[in-house]
Amino acid sequence: MSSKTTGNTSEEAPPPPLCSILHELRTAENSGGYFLPRLHSLKESDPNLKLLEVGSGWGHMTASLSKIIGPSGKVVGLDIDPSTLVHARRHAKNAGVESHTDFIQGDAYAIPFADETFDITHAHQVLAHMERPWEVIREMVRVTKPGGFVAIREGDLESEVVWPKEPGLTKFHELIVKGMNMRGKGGGGADTGRQLLPWALRAGVDRTKATLSYGTWWFDGAEDKDKWAKAMVGQVRGGTVGQVAVQLGLASQEDLDEMASAWEDWAKRDDSSLAMMHGEIVIEK
């Protein structure tokens, strides 16, 4: 199937939710160190690389990868949500990578490309939301060329550490863990980062072709903490997380208000910080 872009940057879409701030924080530079040396090595031998971003979301990671791939290559972002694709195309245009970056709507369980189409297939913070993540990995491997590789990075929410230990922050953490585990239904969830290797093996990957590593995100600077806190507040004040939590009886409105206030206070403190482990895997094809 062609990777032709569907739609254009003039498409109408609702404004992105506050939680999309998290996507703005993700770039190839701060989240791709585990595979970038391989990418650069491939580029030296072939400047016309093709890269697929599975679950491209708002497109910030995709655009940063497009800058590395360069105009001689091609980057395609795939996402199931058409509204996020509108924002992603707009961001690619603003980032100056529109000429060699396409975005298409598609399902990660059935990636709409032929076998061995891409040199690199990448996903970041996607499998945590999937009920059968091993099937997504199998699809990613399928569309990757021999000599290329698959790269996946996932957070492990159960490894999160936050200072200070405030009741509102603890309640928020417990709520998000419950929500992610309910959404994953036995697949993805709050401990996704530590399951990348067993999922890859379940997808049929040869163990000798898989390289596992772990990285860390942490926030202790005022600007990043402010962005993170705004995203967390957005999830409980008017966001889907807060609405669903109340509907399912997982939290009261008073609980949500306490969580939001705790994050706002956390962002203002000089001594506050947050860190989380991330699982990383590179699968050679």
Stockholm file with secondary structure:
# STOCKHOLM 1.0

chainA/1-285         MSSKTTGNTSEEAPPPPLCSILHELRTAENSGGYFLPRLHSLKESDPNLKLLEVGSGWGHMTASLSKIIGPSGKVVGLDIDPSTLVHARRHAKNAGVESHTDFIQGDAYAIPFADETFDITHAHQVLAHMERPWEVIREMVRVTKPGGFVAIREGDLESEVVWPKEPGLTKFHELIVKGMNMRGKGGGGADTGRQLLPWALRAGVDRTKATLSYGTWWFDGAEDKDKWAKAMVGQVRGGTVGQVAVQLGLASQEDLDEMASAWEDWAKRDDSSLAMMHGEIVIEK
#=GR chainA/1-285 SS CCCCCCSCTTCCCCCCCGGGHHHHTCCHHHHCTTTHHHHHHHHHHCSSCEEEEETCTTSHHHHHHHHHHCTTSEEEEEESCHHHHHHHHHHHHHTTCGGGEEEEECBTTBCSSCTTCEEEEEEESCGGGCSCHHHHHHHHHHTEEEEEEEEEEEECGGGCEEESCCHHHHHHHHHHHHHHHHHHTTSSSTTGGGGHHHHHHHTTCCGGGEEEEEEEEEECSHHHHHHHHHHHHHHHSSSHHHHHHHHTTSCCHHHHHHHHHHHHHHHHCSSCEEEEEEEEEEEEC
#=GC SS_cons         CCCCCCSCTTCCCCCCCGGGHHHHTCCHHHHCTTTHHHHHHHHHHCSSCEEEEETCTTSHHHHHHHHHHCTTSEEEEEESCHHHHHHHHHHHHHTTCGGGEEEEECBTTBCSSCTTCEEEEEEESCGGGCSCHHHHHHHHHHTEEEEEEEEEEEECGGGCEEESCCHHHHHHHHHHHHHHHHHHTTSSSTTGGGGHHHHHHHTTCCGGGEEEEEEEEEECSHHHHHHHHHHHHHHHSSSHHHHHHHHTTSCCHHHHHHHHHHHHHHHHCSSCEEEEEEEEEEEEC
//
